[in-house]
Amino acid sequence: MLLDLKIRNETGNNKSLDDVMRYLYNKFYKDLGRGFTDTEFREVCEKFAGCDLSEIFNYASTTIDVDYSKYFSYAGLTIEDRYKEYPGSYTGIRSRDSEKGTIIDVVESGSPAWEAGLASSDIIISVGNMKTTSAGLDSLMSATASGSRIEFRILRRGEEKTLCLTTVPNMRRTFDIGYMINPTPMQTTILNSMFRLVENR
């Protein structure tokens, strides 16, 4: 979407990501009989945009925070980026069920689970002396107050370990999108052409 917004803005809405994809299909698939590389994709995007797109491609390959407001403004949109506290608490664990048990898939960097030493591929034997499933773990966290100390018994490469973590507030990032009060004609044109808006606002 950011690519589409950028291309439309730079070309006065005369070109879009649709044009890029049609070009890629015709040149690489129909004419050359192959797919395209990441480098070729970027080159074509920059050709249609008529400018350097390093910022967007850096967003795609790094953990740099995206400047959503800048790009959404091209279509006359506002976006409010904020963190909101939800019930329960946060550990930073994402897990799944398997024949071996509940396996930790992801431990988010800097999270309570990360600080406690939990790692991906750990098999959860019990949480607070109770066996659990992935869904059960999510339910437990939803009902556990922030600041609670929780004991995890895990199996790591055949060795049992007991690790303790202290939960923190369950903060989630939210995005509220709205319309600018006085968009420019170009912003309105881009918005309407992207989303096929025809009704009066």
Backbone as a ProteinNet text record, in pm:
[ID]
protein_1_A
[PRIMARY]
MLLDLKIRNETGNNKSLDDVMRYLYNKFYKDLGRGFTDTEFREVCEKFAGCDLSEIFNYASTTIDVDYSKYFSYAGLTIEDRYKEYPGSYTGIRSRDSEKGTIIDVVESGSPAWEAGLASSDIIISVGNMKTTSAGLDSLMSATASGSRIEFRILRRGEEKTLCLTTVPNMRRTFDIGYMINPTPMQTTILNSMFRLVENR
[TERTIARY]
81.9	0	86.4	196.1	284.5	344.7	382.1	435.6	331.4	210.6	102.9	80.6	72.3	52	165.8	288.7	405.4	407.7	383.5	385	275.2	157.3	46.8	79.9	136.1	167.7	275.3	377.8	489.9	452.9	350.5	313.5	181.8	134.1	6.8	-108.5	-97.4	-197.6	-209.7	-106.8	-108.1	-56.7	19.4	70.6	42	39.3	12.9	85.2	70.4	131.4	70.9	-52	-113.3	-31.7	15.1	97.1	228	285.4	409.4	387.4	279.6	255.2	225	154.1	127.5	258.5	344	472.6	556.6	561.4	639.6	587.1	456.6	396.5	431.8	415.4	441.1	588	675.5	818	881.9	862.2	936.2	867.7	737.6	670	641.1	577	537.3	654.8	739.8	849.3	971.6	1008.7	1132	1107.4	983.1	951.3	1007.9	1017.4	1072.2	1012	1046.1	1006.2	1105.1	1094.1	1185.4	1251.8	1369	1443.6	1395.8	1437.9	1405.6	1460.9	1582.2	1644.9	1566.3	1523.7	1445.9	1311.5	1250	1122.9	1142.1	1246.8	1271.1	1300.8	1380.4	1414.2	1289.6	1197.8	1074.8	987.5	978	899.5	955	1087.7	1150.1	1137	1136.5	1116.3	978.5	876.6	740.9	719.2	779.1	763.9	846.1	955.8	1043.6	1125.7	1146.8	1224.7	1282.2	1370.4	1431.3	1329	1323.7	1227.1	1296.2	1416.2	1494.1	1417.9	1346.1	1276.8	1177.6	1095.7	995.6	1060.5	1163.2	1228	1305	1351.3	1412.3	1307.2	1186.8	1079.1	1054.5	1064.7	1033.5	1141.8	1263.6	1374.3	1441	1388.3	1444.2	1330.9	1367.1	1266.4	1241.3	1279.9	1256.1	1105.4	1063.4	921.8	876.5	761	706.8	640.1	670.5	605.9	473.2	374.2	244.8	177.1	189.2	122.2	164.3	292.6	345.1	278.4	270	217.8	65.8	-1.4	-146.9	-194.7	-113.4	-152.8	-160.2	-88.1	-95.2	-237.9	-316.7	-455.6	-554.2	-505.7	-594.7	-644.9	-564.6	-603	-514	-570.5	-493.1	-484.1	-381.2	-368.2	-310.5	-378	-332.8	-272.6	-145.6	-68.9	-48.1	-102.5	-88.9	-92.1	-52.4	-58.4	-173.5	-251.3	-366.6	-355	-389.2	-380.7	-508.4	-490.8	-602.2	-600.8	-713	-716.1	-611.4	-574.5	-476.8	-335.1	-241.8	-100.9	-26.8	96.7	177.1	303.3	334.5	457.5	554.4	500.7	587	603.1	515.4	524	415.4	454.9	357.6	386.3	283.3	305.4	208.9	233	145.1	144.6	39.9	28.8	84.1	148.3	201.7	193	235.6	233.9	327.5	431	527	476.2	373.6	321.4	307.3	300.7	289.3	429.9	456.7	590.6	590.4	692.8	707.9	762.6	686.4	729.6	814	766.3	831.1	839.7	955.5	971.4	1014.5	930.5	959.5	1075.1	1163.6	1282.3	1243.3	1308	1283.7	1161.3	1087.4	964.8	998.6	899.3	923.1	975.6	922.1	969	1115.1	1150.4	1288.5	1380.8	1340.7	1421.6	1435.9	1333	1337	1422.3	1456	1539.5	1465.1	1334.7	1259.4	1299.5	1288.2	1334.8	1243.7	1248.4	1170.5	1218.1	1126.2	1146.8	1142.1	1135.9	1114.9	977.4	967.7	840.3	790.8	671.2	615.6	557.5	613.8	562	444.7	462.8	355.6	376.9	268.3	272.2	203.5	279.3	222.6	177	257	228	106.1	58.3	-55.4	-18	-55.9	-34.6	-126.5	-81.9	-162.8	-147.2	-236.4	-228.7	-196.3	-178.4	-153.9	-270.8	-393.8	-512.6	-526.4	-491.4	-497.9	-400.9	-282.8	-183.9	-232.9	-295.7	-351.4	-461.8	-547	-655	-600.7	-495.7	-435	-379.8	-314.1	-257.3	-366.8	-480	-591.5	-652.1	-635.8	-694.9	-591.3	-466.5	-359.3	-326.4	-318.8	-289.7	-143.4	-119.7	17.2	95.5	221.9	305.5	304.7	232.9	226.8	353.5	397.5	514.8	466.5	512	464	582.7	565.8	670.6	643.1	741.6	733.3	829.3	775	861.3	868.4	988.5	1005.9	1101.7	1096.2	1190.6	1270.3	1402.2	1490.1	1601	1596.3	1694.1	1707.7	1591.6	1589.6	1612.8	1641.6	1668.6	1555.3	1505.7	1400	1459.1	1389.4	1431	1308	1330.7	1224.7	1266.7	1184.2	1214.5	1094.3	1120.9	1013.9	1015.3	897.6	886.9	783	794.9	697.1	626.5	496	418.7	416.6	389.1	379	243.9	204.4	74.5	60.2	-60.7	-91	-118.6	-11.1	-22.2	-18.9	-114.2	-117.6	-119.4	-49.3	-43.9	-171.7	-234.7	-357.2	-342.6	-418.9	-415	-557.7	-584.3	-715.3	-700.5	-770.9	-760	-882.7	-859	-969.4	-941	-1033.2	-1019.5	-963.6	-876.6	-835.5	-955.6	-959.4	-1072.1	-1078.6	-964.4	-962.3	-855.4	-880.6	-781.2	-767.1	-651.3	-630.4	-701.9	-724.9	-787.6	-709.9	-574.6	-495.2	-512.3	-515.5	-536.6	-671.2	-773.3	-906	-906.5	-837.6	-829.9	-760.9	-651	-578.3	-664.2	-729.4	-814.7	-926.4	-994.6	-1106.9	-1063.1	-947.8	-902.7	-851	-795.4	-745.3	-859	-960.2	-1066.4	-1199.2	-1196.3	-1315.5	-1432.2	-1400	-1503.5	-1581.7	-1711.6	-1793.3	-1897.1	-1919.7	-2020.4	-1964	-2051.7	-2010.2	-1988.6	-1882.4	-1853.8	-1889
-119.6	0	126.2	123.8	240.3	266	158	172.3	234.9	186.7	238	386.9	424	564	651.8	604.9	683.2	702.7	596.6	605.9	701.2	689.2	777.3	923.4	947.8	1084.6	1145.4	1067.8	1119.7	1141.4	1072.4	1082.9	1157.9	1225.3	1294.5	1200.2	1079.5	973.4	919.9	945.2	892.5	749	707.9	571.1	515.6	382	317.7	184.1	115.8	-16.4	-114.9	-91.4	-176.2	-171.3	-52.1	-38.7	-114.5	-109.2	-182.7	-331.9	-384.3	-528.1	-574.2	-492.9	-528.1	-531.9	-433.7	-428.5	-551.6	-586.4	-702.8	-829.7	-844	-962.9	-971.6	-860.2	-861.9	-881.1	-809.7	-816.7	-946.8	-984	-1098.2	-1231.7	-1237.7	-1365.8	-1393.1	-1297.5	-1321.8	-1312.5	-1209.7	-1190.3	-1275.8	-1284.2	-1353.6	-1493.6	-1524.7	-1658.5	-1690.4	-1590.8	-1614	-1515	-1535	-1439.5	-1324.6	-1241.2	-1126.8	-1128.8	-1069	-1063.6	-946.4	-944.2	-831.5	-701.5	-709.3	-589.9	-539.5	-630.9	-591.5	-531	-587.1	-532.1	-388.2	-364.2	-228.4	-132.9	-178.8	-93.2	-51	-144.5	-113	-16.5	-39.5	51.3	193.2	206.7	339.1	401.3	318.4	368.7	433.1	366.7	420.2	539.1	533.9	644.7	765.5	741.5	850.7	907.1	824.9	871.9	753.3	782.8	681.2	632.6	502.1	444.8	372.3	420.1	354.3	345.2	452.6	453.5	338.9	318.6	212.4	75.2	54.2	-76.4	-103.2	1.1	-17.5	-61.9	-8.1	-51.8	-201.8	-250.5	-390.6	-486.4	-436.2	-525.9	-496.5	-401.3	-369.1	-355.3	-321.6	-302.1	-154.2	-67.9	76.3	101.9	188.6	224	294.4	254.4	311.7	446.1	544.8	675.8	670.3	606.1	587.3	720.4	817.1	945.6	1010.2	1003.1	1063.6	1003.7	872.6	806.3	811.6	797.4	805.1	944.7	1045.3	1182.3	1202	1122	1133.5	1111.1	1033.9	1006.7	1082.8	1184.8	1264.7	1192.5	1098.5	1021.7	1056.7	1047.4	1063.1	927.2	908.5	783.5	812.9	763.9	783.1	651.6	656.4	539.7	548.7	453.2	460.8	321.6	315.8	191.4	199.6	92.4	88.2	-33.4	-14	-124.7	-207.4	-340.2	-433.8	-518.8	-585.1	-670.9	-781.2	-832	-939.1	-886.5	-969.6	-931.6	-986.6	-946.2	-977.1	-1052.5	-1157.5	-1233.3	-1226.2	-1208.7	-1207.3	-1342.8	-1436.9	-1573.2	-1597	-1659.6	-1714.5	-1863.4	-1944.6	-2089.6	-2163.5	-2293	-2379.6	-2519	-2592.4	-2728.9	-2828.1	-2930.9	-3035.6	-3168.7	-3275.5	-3407.1	-3410.3	-3326.5	-3323.1	-3241.8	-3158.5	-3071.4	-2929.8	-2835.1	-2694	-2638.1	-2597.3	-2551.6	-2400.2	-2336	-2191.7	-2165.1	-2091.3	-2055.6	-1929.2	-1827.6	-1696.3	-1641.5	-1584.4	-1506.6	-1366.8	-1268.2	-1133.6	-1072.5	-1008.2	-947.7	-844.9	-851.6	-756.1	-784.7	-891.2	-924.6	-993.1	-1009	-1082.1	-1224.1	-1292.5	-1427.7	-1425.6	-1324.6	-1308	-1286.5	-1198.1	-1168.5	-1290.7	-1376.6	-1495.6	-1607.1	-1596.4	-1697.6	-1799.8	-1781.9	-1871.7	-1848.7	-1953.5	-1942.5	-2021.5	-1987.2	-2061.7	-2206.6	-2297.1	-2442.4	-2505.5	-2424.6	-2481.9	-2548.4	-2664.7	-2733.9	-2706.6	-2651.9	-2617.4	-2742.7	-2780.7	-2894.6	-2849.8	-2737.6	-2685.6	-2537.1	-2470.8	-2328.6	-2315.7	-2272	-2265	-2400.9	-2507.9	-2646.1	-2706.5	-2642.7	-2697.2	-2716	-2831.2	-2852.3	-2759.5	-2720.1	-2625	-2648.4	-2588.3	-2586.4	-2443.4	-2422.7	-2287.7	-2196	-2244.5	-2164.7	-2143.3	-2246	-2233.7	-2131.4	-2123.7	-2025.3	-1884.1	-1864.8	-1733	-1694.2	-1791.1	-1763.6	-1729	-1799.6	-1772.1	-1630.5	-1588.6	-1453.9	-1347.6	-1379.3	-1285.1	-1264.4	-1365.3	-1358	-1327.2	-1309	-1286	-1138.2	-1088	-946.3	-914.7	-793.3	-747.3	-750.9	-789.1	-797	-933.6	-1029	-1164.5	-1242.2	-1321.7	-1406.1	-1545.6	-1594.6	-1722.5	-1815.8	-1939.9	-2040.3	-2128	-2138.1	-2223.6	-2341.3	-2462.5	-2580.2	-2617.3	-2624	-2648.2	-2764.2	-2814.3	-2915.5	-2854.1	-2848.6	-2789	-2887.5	-2938.5	-3037	-3152.4	-3201.2	-3317.2	-3286.5	-3163.7	-3125.9	-3040.3	-3077.5	-2999.3	-2877.8	-2764.7	-2641.7	-2575.4	-2500.4	-2420.3	-2273.9	-2192.7	-2051.2	-1969.2	-1855.8	-1770.9	-1635.3	-1586.7	-1453.5	-1372.2	-1241.3	-1149.8	-1076.7	-1088.1	-1029.2	-876.5	-815	-668.6	-633.2	-504.4	-466.1	-510.5	-547.4	-596.6	-477.7	-420.3	-304.8	-350.2	-303.3	-338.2	-211.5	-219.3	-105.7	-100.7	15.7	31.9	147.4	140.5	243.1	287.5	415.8	472	558.2	521	591	679	801.3	893.3	979.5	1071.5	1160.8	1296.5	1355.1	1492.7	1584.9	1695.6	1788.2	1859.4	1907.9	1980.9	1923.4	1807.1	1747.6	1828.8	1819.5	1885.2	1805	1866	1789.7	1662.9	1669.5	1551.5	1442.5	1480.9	1381.7	1311.9	1388.1	1330.9	1237	1277.6	1195	1062.1	1067.7	945.2	853.2	909.2	828.1	761.6	838.9	785	679.7	700	603.6	474.9	486.5	366.5	279.4	342.7	267.5	274.5	333.3	342.8	408.5	516.8	585.4	677.1	663.2	748.1	824.2	779.9	849.8	981.8	1076.7	1204.9	1188.2	1255.4	1249.8	1384.1
0	0	0	78	81	-57.1	-124.8	-260.6	-352.9	-343.6	-427.7	-400.4	-273.2	-236.6	-285.8	-270.7	-312.4	-463.4	-538.4	-684.3	-732.7	-676.2	-715.2	-683.9	-567.1	-527.3	-616.4	-647.8	-727.3	-872.8	-920.6	-1063	-1083.7	-980.1	-992.8	-1018.1	-963.4	-977.3	-1120.1	-1202.9	-1339.8	-1345.7	-1245.6	-1239.1	-1100.7	-1092.1	-964.2	-957.6	-845.7	-832.5	-931.8	-973.6	-1077.2	-1205.9	-1241.9	-1363.2	-1348.7	-1229.4	-1202.5	-1221.5	-1163.2	-1170.7	-1312.9	-1389.4	-1530.2	-1609.9	-1585.7	-1655.2	-1621.5	-1492.5	-1450.1	-1515.4	-1522.5	-1583.2	-1731.2	-1801.5	-1945.6	-1978.7	-1906.4	-1940	-1894.8	-1770.2	-1716.4	-1741.5	-1724.9	-1743.8	-1891.4	-1959.5	-2098	-2194.9	-2178.7	-2273.9	-2242.4	-2114.8	-2077	-2021.2	-1989.5	-1941.1	-1804.4	-1718.8	-1584.3	-1485.5	-1361.1	-1258.9	-1253.6	-1150.7	-1137.9	-1001.2	-993.5	-868.3	-783.3	-659.1	-570.5	-626.5	-680.6	-738.2	-858	-945	-1062.4	-1021.6	-918.2	-870	-824	-747.3	-698.5	-813.6	-909.6	-1023.5	-1100.8	-1120.5	-1193.5	-1112.7	-982.6	-897.3	-905.3	-898.4	-902.7	-1041.4	-1145.1	-1280.7	-1294.6	-1241.9	-1252.5	-1159.8	-1039.7	-945.2	-986.6	-1058.7	-1100	-986	-881	-766.8	-690.4	-598.7	-514	-410.4	-388.1	-294	-178.3	-144.8	-39.2	91.9	126.3	254.7	265.8	162.4	166.6	169.2	89.4	87.4	215.7	282.4	414.3	516.1	503.2	591	574.9	452.4	423.2	471.4	490.8	523.8	658.2	733.5	864.7	966.1	1088.6	1193.9	1220.4	1126.8	1141.3	1147.7	1240.9	1249.5	1121.9	1071	947.7	977	894.1	905.9	832.3	892.3	827.8	795.2	884.4	864.6	732.5	702	579.1	455.3	450.4	331.5	323.7	436.9	435.8	396.1	428.1	392.6	241.7	164.8	18.8	-31.3	45.9	7	95.1	164.7	247.6	370.9	419.8	537.4	656.3	773.9	896.8	964.3	1044.2	1117.8	1255.4	1357	1494.2	1543.2	1573.1	1614.6	1766	1839.8	1985	2046.7	2171.8	2247.8	2347.4	2357.2	2445.6	2537.4	2664.6	2759.5	2755.2	2746.7	2743.6	2870.3	2900.1	3019.2	3012.3	3129.3	3134.3	3138.8	3099.4	3103	2982.6	2969.7	2850.9	2890.7	2814.1	2838.1	2720.5	2598.3	2479.8	2414.5	2449	2395.4	2291.7	2181.7	2087.3	2075.5	2090.2	2095.7	2004.8	1990.7	1911.1	1973.4	1944.7	1996.4	1894.4	1943.2	1856	1929.7	1862.5	1925.9	2045.8	2042.7	2153.6	2271.6	2248.4	2352.4	2300.7	2392.1	2353.9	2332.1	2208.9	2172	2156.6	2211.6	2194.5	2054.9	1975.8	1839.9	1840	1912.5	1911.3	2052.6	2086.1	2208.4	2164.6	2188.9	2141.7	2220.6	2145.8	2206	2311.5	2427.4	2534.1	2618.3	2587.3	2660.4	2792.8	2883.4	3007.8	2983.5	2882.1	2851	2807.2	2728.1	2682.5	2802.4	2892.1	3010.5	3101	3102.3	3188.1	3128.8	2999.5	2937.3	2854.3	2835.6	2748.5	2603.7	2521.7	2382.7	2290	2162.2	2063.5	2062	2037.5	2035.5	2174.1	2279.7	2412.9	2415.9	2479.9	2497.5	2639.3	2649.8	2780.6	2846.6	2960.5	3036.7	3122.6	3191.9	3276	3300.3	3335.6	3371.1	3506.2	3605.8	3739.8	3789.5	3760.3	3802	3732.8	3625.3	3551.5	3404.8	3348.1	3205.8	3128.1	3010.2	2933.4	2784.6	2708.5	2562.9	2520.2	2390.5	2340.1	2372.3	2349	2379.1	2528.8	2605.8	2750.7	2804.3	2742.8	2783.9	2755.4	2638.2	2604.3	2702.1	2737	2831.2	2969	3009.2	3138.8	3143.9	3036.5	3034.6	3033.1	2970.6	2966.7	3105	3191.4	3325	3434.1	3394.4	3491.8	3500.6	3621.6	3641.2	3610.8	3564.5	3541.6	3672.5	3662.8	3782.1	3847.8	3787.7	3843.4	3809.6	3903.7	3882.1	3843.2	3728.3	3675.7	3650.7	3693.2	3677.7	3555.7	3467.7	3349.7	3365.9	3351.7	3341.8	3194.2	3140.3	2997.7	2974	2850.5	2805.1	2691.4	2709.4	2608.4	2575.1	2452.8	2406.7	2505.9	2552.8	2640.9	2787.8	2821.7	2960.5	3015.2	3133.3	3197.4	3267.9	3254.5	3320.2	3382.1	3488.5	3548.4	3541.8	3475.5	3458.6	3506.8	3567.3	3618.3	3548.4	3518.6	3459.5	3534.2	3522.9	3582.3	3470.1	3464.9	3355.8	3365.2	3253.1	3245	3183.5	3186	3128.1	2982.5	2946.2	2812.1	2719.6	2667.4	2580.3	2434.1	2355.1	2213.2	2129.4	2016.7	1925.3	1843.1	1838.7	1761.6	1662.5	1554.4	1450.9	1420.4	1435.7	1401.2	1276.9	1169.9	1042.1	1020	975.7	949.3	827.6	796.8	682.6	727.3	644.3	667.4	648.7	721.2	713.8	578.9	531.4	404.1	310.7	251.7	161.4	33.4	-27.7	-156.1	-264.9	-381.2	-490.5	-524.9	-520.7	-553.9	-449	-322.7	-217.7	-235.4	-268.4	-290.5	-410.7	-516	-636.8	-607.6	-534.2	-500.9	-415.4	-315.4	-228.6	-308.1	-389.4	-466	-567.1	-628.6	-728.6	-664.7	-545.1	-477.2	-426.3	-370	-304.8	-379.2	-500.1	-583.5	-506.4	-434.6	-358.7	-449.8	-450.1	-535.3	-456.2	-331.5	-252.5	-200.6	-175	-117.4	32	80.3	223.3	284.6
[MASK]
+++++++++++++++++++++++++++++++++++++++++++++++++++++++++++++++++++++++++++++++++++++++++++++++++++++++++++++++++++++++++++++++++++++++++++++++++++++++++++++++++++++++++++++++++++++++++++++++++++++++++

